[in-house]
Amino acid sequence: MKHVLVFAGTTEGRKISEYLADSGIFVTACVATEYGEITMPQRPEITTHTGRLDSAQMASFMQDSELVIDATHPYAVIVSDYIKKACEATGKEYIRLIRPQIGTSDAIMVKDAKAAAQFLSGTDGNVLLTTGTKELDFFTGLANYQERLFARVLPSVEALTTCRELGFKASHLICMQGPFSFELNVAMLRQINAKYLVTKESGQAGGFEEKISAAKAAGVTVILIGRPHENDGFTFEGLKKVLEQRLNLDKKKTNSHFPLFVDIKDKKAVIVGAGKIAARRAISLLKFGADVFVVAPDLCEEIEKLADDEKIKIACREYTKSDLDGAVLAVAATNDRAVNKAVTENAKEQRIPISVADRREESSFYFPAIFEGGGVVGGLISSGGENHSKVREKATEIRMLLDDSH
């Protein structure tokens, strides 16, 4: 099964991941923050890894990939350099997804955030900063910055913590997910009585045009941090054409998983790992009477409660091959790729159906969205390009119909 590694965290990263999933390609999407994970499409074909990686760690994720797509932010130069070095080290094809630039003459151009702060040091008046949290520290050197500056950042714990540590007041923080409309940008600028707007040329996907036009309407001066120069890359539409050729995509591909209903009552189901995913799987299996056995050195609160209530059996230790003995199905749900791979190989050797949390392409079965009522039970999975949110929506509709049939 073909697999592509996408460094995402942007609108285009999410879109290209879903495009590949619709085409029958399995995707590992790497995002830096928990907020990036939340915004990624929830699909059986997409596995999301959350956390910042160095070049060596990136290389370890590339081993099973056909190619690597860099869909990081246009200003994430260091991250892109890491990805390129990892591709060179592993011999993987590197493809850059770029945002077309939008020119403007209605702005004061500066080289970087440090230069923007230096310019503002000779001015007065309130400032709306829309540059993200990574470069906010450059602006804390401004006199009276706690009163002058208003920061618009992502609504994440990480962003809020960074702002507070830098001394920004809660009343001077706007924690919202963009992109923002022209009307909302104007309202924000007028609400804080802004004289300056500091931003980056984030392209159409980042709502750049709406910010520039709003600033003009509100009589606000724009300080624009120039975008790093990129030599090679493809726009979103251009990249789709490249991927069609590279991966021989079949847009009419259908799901190959046959919806087989089996009796698991009082039969052993093994879950390796004891985090949130493992807990969800355990609860689903218990509903159908499975004898659930969980093995992991550390247990999450949900798993501990199930064990305390004697609903499942546990082994607080590392996984061993013999744990699968007598199992009718298995789940690999640890945060360790080597362990998940070992469980997968062992299960396939013993011809035990396996669901793998971090490599959906290795799974021999998927967990469905389950609906039950009116004397029937069923399950739905993504098929023919439908995304996971669509599955949840349809499952909810079916549940309502089943409730009405009582």
Order of alpha helices (4+ residues) and beta strands (2+ residues): beta-alpha-beta-alpha-beta-alpha-beta-alpha-beta-beta-alpha-beta-alpha-beta-alpha-beta-alpha-beta-alpha-beta-alpha-beta-alpha-beta-alpha-beta-beta-alpha-beta-beta-beta-alpha
